[in-house]
Amino acid sequence: MNVLAIKTATQAVIRRVGGIEAAASFARVGRSQLSDYQNRNVPVIVPVDVAIEMDLCAQEPIVLAAMALAEGYLLTPLKVGEGDLATDIERVSESFNKTVTTTLHVLADGKVEPHEVMSMRATLSCLIHSATTALNNLRATDDATGEAPVSLRGAA
């Protein structure tokens, strides 16, 4: 299991919900434990129930996605609401650009370190999530209208 990736995700979700104080206000654990969950020198990770609470507050499965990835799985939403195609494609583009940038940075020195592999996995995971969301939203549009969109480029 990739403990460091889970700790990084815990750090990210704590930032997203407003910091340790904010997270401690709704999680069953206190500030000290939350600090330990993101500290790379402490061999303990966030419990699943605490991760779920923080991810719910962040409105995104940040820690749970890292936990799944550590075990070789990706999270996929069961239902995605209708989205704006331009916004979805913009997110895919941003994720793709970040993936390419990360990959070029990793390969620049000719050596691939374990922490760099984690970064590449994380950016690829975001790209897959963005592309899957866009695809599911297009499928939802097809299902709702009963027909495929005539043009994906706007007015034809």
N, C-alpha and C positions, 0 to 999 in steps of 0.2 A: 504494500500500500504506500502511496506517495504522500507521506505526512506533510512535507513541506508545501505541496500544492494546496492541501486542505488548510494549512495555517495561513497561506497567502489569501485564499478565498475568505477565510474567517476575518482576516484583516480588512479585506475589501467590503464585506457585508457590514462590518462594524462602522466603517467610514460612511457607507451608504445610508445607514439608519441614524447617523448623527453623532457617532462616537461612542466610547465606552460607557459614559454616563447614561446616554439615551438607551443603549442596549440593556444596561443593567436595570433600567426602569421597568422593562417588560419581561426580561428573561428570568428564569428561575435561579440563575446564578448571579454572583456579584461581580464587581469590577475586577477584583483580583483574579478570579477564575477566567473571566473574559480576556484579561491581559495574558494569562498563561496559555490560553487556546491559540493566540496568535504569536507567541514567543517561540522562536525556532530552537531555543536552548532548553525548553521544558518539554519533556516527552509525553505530552498529553494532548489529545485533540478534542474539539468541541463535540459533545454528545449530540446524537441525531435530533432529539426533541428540542434542544436549544437551537440547533442549526435550522430546523423547520420554522421556529418562531422568528428568528432573525430574517430568514429568507422571505417569509410572509410579509414582514414589515418592509423589507426592501422591494417587494413585489417582483422578485426574480429569484430563481433557485441558484444562488451563487455558490453556497457551500455544498448543497446537495449535488449540484453538477460536478463539483470538484471531487466529491466522494465517489460518485458514479464513475467518473473518468479514472480515478485511482484504481478502480476495480475492472477497468476495461469496457465500461458502458457509457453511452450518451443518453441524456434525458431528452425526451421528445414530448412536446405538449399533446395532450389528448384532443383538445379543442382549441382552435385559434379563431378569434373573431375576425370579422371582415376588416381589412386594412386598406390603406391607400397604396396603390401600386408604386407610385413615385417614392413614397417614404420607405417602403419595403426594399426597393431596389437601391435606394441611397444607403440603407443600412448594410445591404450585401456588399456594395461597393466599398464602403468604409472598412468593413471587416476584411474584405479581400486585400485592400491596400495595407492594412495593418499586418496581415499575414505575410505579404510579400516583404514589407519593411523588416519585420522580425526575422524572417528567413535570411534575407541579405545580411542583416547585422550578425546573425549567428555564424554564417558561412564566411564572413569577412576575414577572420584570422586563420581560417583553414582547420580549426579545431572545434568540435561540437561537445560542449560540456553538458553534464546532466541537467543543470538548471536551465540551460538553453533549450534542451529538448522539452522541458516542462513549459517554457514560454511558447515554443512552437505548437505544442499540443493545445495549449489554452487558446491561442489565436485561431488555430484550425477549428477548434470546437465552437468558438464564436461565429466563425464563417459558416460552418455547417448549420448552426442554430438560425442564423439570419436567413440563409438560403431556404431552409426548411420552412421557416415562418412565411416567407414570401410565397413559396410554392403552395403551402396549405391555404393561404389567403386567396390565391388564384383559384384553387380547387373549390373553396367555399363560394366564391363568386360564380363559378360554373354551376355548382349545385343549386344555388339560390335562383339563378336565372333560367336554368335548364339548357343553357347554350354557352359555348365558349366565347370569350370576348372577341369582338370583330377586329379590333386594333389595340395593340399594346403600346402604341406610340402616340396616343392622344387622338385628336381629330384626324380622320383619314382624308 
